[in-house]
Amino acid sequence: MTDQVRAFGLALSALVLLAFLGYAAGRARNPESASGVPVVETTRSATTPVVTAAARKPPGGPKSGTGKFVIAPGDGPVVGRGLIHSYQVAVETGTGLAAADFATAVDVTLADPRSWTARGRWGFHRVGPGEPHDFVVRLATPATVDKICGAAGIQTSGEVSCRAGGNVVINLRRWLLAIPPYAGHLRDYQHLVVNHEVGHFLGFGHAGCPGRGRPAPAMMPQYFGLDGCTPNAWPYP
């Protein structure tokens, strides 16, 4: 009987020791703070993806911003001939985009020989802050676009762009995401929206599809559908 008790005691001691070692190993894998709350390890393996702040931003950018704009510095070259329109480029603060980068994109569009300079009727010249200008190309969050365009009686519903007086207002969401017919061709859509809204500034209204399979006019409201036309970003393709 004594031998049985001694064996039972040894077995119990072994179980207690194993339990303690398991607990200690668990603490090593998942250490606790002073309050006893488990601390999540922040180290990562080489295969763990890094989620940056930029990756967590919505793909279409913020829905609203500050309502304040930064004007791109510097002057661009005069492009085209005929009546030269001077313009500024501005980006709403809080969009995450630099005014200089947006200005470059707008400059490239308006300087393209397929754009509004093609017929020799108009030219363009980008100017910096404080200089006289005819219109401003603004990149703004959907809420700010709705506010500016709504003041001119134009409903943009957080989705489309507009021309409101001397403001060519580009919707940030569409600038970053394009529209379904331009899926995978974001830069083409960016050309289109600049050409379309600047076309309104020049006095052009909306146009319809001239025939199935033909290029959609730049002044066609392509956001709402192509009616059988093919995507096209240029006034004079």
C-alpha positions in Angstrom: 0.0 0.0 0.0 2.8 2.4 0.8 4.4 1.7 -2.5 1.1 2.5 -4.3 0.8 5.8 -2.4 4.4 6.6 -3.2 3.8 5.9 -6.9 0.6 7.9 -7.0 2.4 10.9 -5.4 5.2 10.7 -7.9 2.7 10.6 -10.8 0.8 13.6 -9.4 4.0 15.6 -9.0 4.9 14.8 -12.6 1.4 16.0 -13.8 1.8 19.3 -11.8 5.3 19.8 -13.3 4.0 19.3 -16.8 1.1 21.7 -16.3 3.5 24.3 -15.0 5.8 23.9 -17.9 2.8 24.2 -20.3 1.6 27.4 -18.6 5.1 28.9 -18.8 5.4 28.1 -22.4 2.0 29.7 -23.1 3.1 32.8 -21.4 6.3 32.9 -23.5 4.2 32.7 -26.6 1.6 35.1 -25.4 3.0 37.3 -22.7 0.7 39.3 -20.4 0.7 42.9 -19.4 0.8 44.0 -15.8 -3.0 43.9 -15.8 -3.1 40.3 -17.0 -4.5 41.2 -20.4 -2.8 39.2 -23.2 -0.4 41.3 -25.3 -0.6 40.7 -29.1 2.8 40.3 -30.6 3.7 43.1 -33.0 6.6 41.3 -34.7 5.9 39.8 -38.1 7.4 37.1 -40.2 8.8 37.8 -43.7 5.6 36.5 -45.2 3.2 38.6 -43.2 1.8 41.5 -45.4 2.3 45.0 -44.1 -1.0 47.0 -43.9 0.0 50.6 -44.3 -2.2 53.7 -43.6 -2.4 54.2 -47.4 -3.7 50.6 -47.9 -6.5 51.3 -45.4 -7.8 54.4 -47.2 -11.0 53.9 -49.3 -10.0 53.3 -52.9 -12.0 56.3 -54.1 -10.4 58.7 -51.6 -12.2 60.5 -48.8 -15.8 61.5 -49.4 -15.3 65.0 -47.9 -12.5 67.3 -47.4 -11.7 70.7 -46.0 -13.2 72.8 -48.7 -9.9 74.7 -49.0 -7.7 74.4 -52.1 -4.0 74.6 -52.9 -3.1 76.1 -56.2 -0.3 74.5 -58.2 2.7 76.8 -58.4 4.5 77.9 -61.5 3.5 78.6 -65.1 3.2 76.2 -67.9 3.9 76.8 -71.6 1.3 78.3 -73.9 -0.2 75.4 -76.0 -2.3 75.9 -79.1 -3.2 79.1 -80.9 -6.2 81.3 -81.3 -7.9 82.6 -78.2 -5.6 81.7 -75.3 -7.3 80.9 -72.1 -5.3 81.1 -68.9 -6.1 78.6 -66.1 -5.1 77.6 -62.7 -5.1 74.1 -61.2 -6.1 73.5 -57.6 -6.5 70.5 -55.3 -8.6 70.4 -52.2 -6.5 69.7 -49.1 -7.2 66.4 -47.5 -7.4 64.5 -50.8 -3.9 63.0 -50.4 -3.0 64.2 -53.9 -0.4 66.9 -54.6 -1.5 70.0 -56.6 1.7 69.8 -58.8 1.0 66.2 -59.8 -2.6 67.0 -60.7 -1.5 70.1 -62.6 0.9 67.9 -64.7 -2.0 65.5 -65.6 -4.2 68.4 -66.7 -1.4 70.1 -68.6 -0.7 66.9 -70.6 -4.4 66.5 -71.5 -4.9 70.1 -72.7 -1.6 70.1 -74.6 -2.4 66.9 -76.5 -3.1 67.5 -80.2 -6.3 65.5 -80.0 -7.7 67.9 -77.4 -9.3 71.4 -77.8 -6.2 72.9 -79.5 -6.6 70.7 -82.6 -8.5 73.2 -84.8 -6.5 76.3 -83.9 -9.4 78.1 -82.3 -8.2 77.9 -78.7 -5.0 77.7 -76.7 -4.2 77.3 -73.0 -1.7 78.6 -70.5 -1.5 77.5 -66.9 -0.6 80.2 -64.5 0.3 80.2 -60.8 -1.3 81.7 -57.6 -2.2 85.3 -57.8 -2.1 85.6 -61.6 -5.1 86.5 -63.7 -6.9 83.5 -65.1 -10.1 82.6 -67.0 -10.9 79.4 -65.2 -9.7 77.0 -62.5 -9.5 73.2 -62.8 -10.3 71.9 -59.3 -9.9 68.4 -58.0 -12.3 68.0 -55.0 -13.9 65.4 -52.8 -17.4 64.3 -53.7 -19.0 66.4 -51.0 -17.2 69.6 -52.1 -18.0 68.9 -55.7 -21.7 68.6 -54.7 -21.5 72.0 -52.9 -19.7 73.9 -55.7 -21.8 72.4 -58.5 -25.0 72.6 -56.4 -24.5 76.4 -56.0 -24.7 76.6 -59.8 -27.8 74.5 -60.0 -26.1 71.3 -61.1 -26.8 68.0 -59.2 -23.7 65.8 -59.1 -24.9 63.3 -56.4 -21.4 62.6 -55.1 -20.5 60.8 -58.4 -19.9 63.1 -61.3 -18.0 66.3 -62.2 -19.2 69.6 -63.5 -18.4 73.0 -64.8 -19.7 75.8 -62.6 -19.0 79.2 -63.9 -15.2 79.7 -63.9 -14.7 76.4 -62.1 -14.0 73.1 -63.8 -14.7 70.8 -60.9 -13.3 67.2 -61.1 -14.7 64.6 -58.7 -11.9 62.9 -56.8 -13.8 59.6 -56.6 -14.1 59.3 -60.4 -10.6 60.6 -60.9 -9.3 57.7 -58.9 -11.7 55.0 -60.0 -12.9 56.0 -63.5 -16.2 54.5 -64.8 -17.0 51.0 -66.0 -16.4 51.5 -69.7 -12.9 52.7 -68.8 -12.1 49.9 -66.4 -8.4 49.2 -66.6 -7.8 52.5 -68.5 -7.8 55.1 -65.8 -5.6 57.6 -67.6 -8.0 57.6 -70.6 -10.9 58.4 -68.3 -8.8 61.2 -66.7 -8.2 62.7 -70.1 -12.0 62.4 -70.8 -13.2 64.2 -67.7 -10.8 67.1 -68.2 -11.7 67.4 -71.9 -15.4 67.1 -71.2 -15.6 69.8 -68.4 -13.3 72.2 -70.2 -15.5 71.7 -73.3 -18.4 73.0 -71.2 -16.3 76.0 -70.3 -15.7 76.6 -74.0 -19.4 76.6 -74.6 -20.1 73.1 -75.8 -23.2 71.2 -74.6 -23.8 67.5 -74.4 -23.7 65.3 -77.4 -25.2 61.9 -78.2 -23.7 58.7 -79.7 -23.4 59.3 -83.5 -23.8 55.6 -84.3 -23.2 52.1 -82.9 -19.6 51.2 -82.9 -18.4 54.7 -83.4 -16.2 56.6 -80.9 -18.3 58.4 -78.2 -17.9 62.2 -78.5 -15.9 63.8 -75.7 -19.0 65.9 -74.9 -21.2 62.8 -74.5 -22.0 62.2 -70.8 -20.3 58.9 -70.9 -20.7 58.3 -67.2 -24.4 57.5 -67.9 -23.7 55.0 -70.7 -22.3 54.8 -74.2 -25.5 53.9 -76.1 -23.5 51.6 -78.4 -20.6 53.9 -78.9 -17.0 52.9 -78.0 -15.1 54.8 -75.3 -13.2 57.9 -76.5 -11.6 60.6 -74.4 -10.7 63.2 -77.1 -12.6 66.0 -78.9 -10.7 65.3 -82.1 -9.5 61.7 -81.9 
